[in-house]
Amino acid sequence: MDTRLFQDWLDHVSDCVVADDFEDWAGHFGLPLSVDSDIGQSVIATNDALHEKFMRWRQMFEAHAVNNMIRTVRDVTRAAGDTIVGYYDTDILHDGKRMKPRFSSHITLKLQGNTWRCVAVRTGMQASDRHLFHTPSVQDHAAR
């Protein structure tokens, strides 16, 4: 059941990005949102900062003519009654052709009210794509 819930969550937020629906997408993230990658950690603390990241994803989609993002669950663990940790792979596609290398990530979903919200993400995206997920302070630090 948790695997289906997690896959449905991934599919829904992916569809929101493709459809340019920030409001629905943002409702599936809890703030502050902890972000971790090979280059460091950062926190997205405000709705404005979350919107800026959403717009960066939209810009990348437009630049590469992305029309599909497929995320596939690899493993899901119920960490607590209100917390799920899931591991998944992401393919960013244009007409079935991969536009970015496949990458693996994991997120923590927390049940807040009646909505599962992402409160932490560990992205497997390349460092060159850090503008899509990190706040400027980590980007600046990694560039030094």
PyMOL commands that set and color helices and strands:
alter all, ss='L'
color gray80, all
select helices_A, chain A and resi 2-18+22-26+47-63+127-132+136-143
alter helices_A, ss='H'
color red, helices_A
select strands_A, chain A and resi 29-37+40-44+68-80+83-94+97-98+103-112+115-122
alter strands_A, ss='S'
color yellow, strands_A
deselect
rebuild
show_as cartoon
